[in-house]
Amino acid sequence: MLEKLRAKIGNKGKVFEDYGGYEIIVLDSEKFPWKDVFEMLIDSGFQIWINKKNSHIQIESKPEVN
């Protein structure tokens, strides 16, 4: 999944593994593939949080715990 996210996001953001989930830093919010990234994460069973980190939007995801 990490490589699929990196391929989809390209140079519009950075993706890091983070405690079983992912941290994504959005570098180009106008060209970022928002819908595709959110669908990939949700369809794979991840919960998503959106914050701001330094002047960039940060997307954090963790596996959903049932």
N, C-alpha and C positions, 0 to 999 in steps of 0.2 A: 504494500500500500504506500509506503514511503516514497518509493521510486515513481509510482503512478502520480502521486500528488506533486512531486518535484517536476515531472514531465508536463503535467497540466498547467502548473503555475509558471514555470519557466523563470524568466528574469523579473517577473512582476511581484515576486515575493521570495521569502526564504522559509524553508520547512525544516523543523528539528523534531526528533523523537523526544518525548517528554513523559516519563512514568507510564508507559503503556499507551500513550496517546500522542498527540502532535501539537507543536506550537508553530503557528504560521505567522510570519511578519509580512504585512502587505506593504510593498514598496511603491507600487503604482496602482492606486485605488480606482482610477478610471478604466484601466485595461485589465484589471484583475478578474479572473473567471469565477465570480462570486457563486453563481448558481451551480456550476459544475462542482466546485469544491464543497459547497454545503451538501449537495446531493451525494457526493462520494462519501463524505463523513457520516451523514445520517443513514444512508443505505448500508453502511458497514457497522451500524450499531453504536455510533459515538454520540455523546452529548457535546454541545458546543457552547462556548462562552466567548464573548467579544469584549475586548478592552482596548485601551490606548496605552502604548508603551513607547516612551520617548516621543516622537511626533508621528508614530506609525500605528495603524490599527493592528491589533494582535488578535488572532483567533486561537483559542485553546480548545482542545478536544480530549475527551477521556472516554474509554469504553463505558457504555451504560451498564449499571449494576442493577440486576433485578432482584 
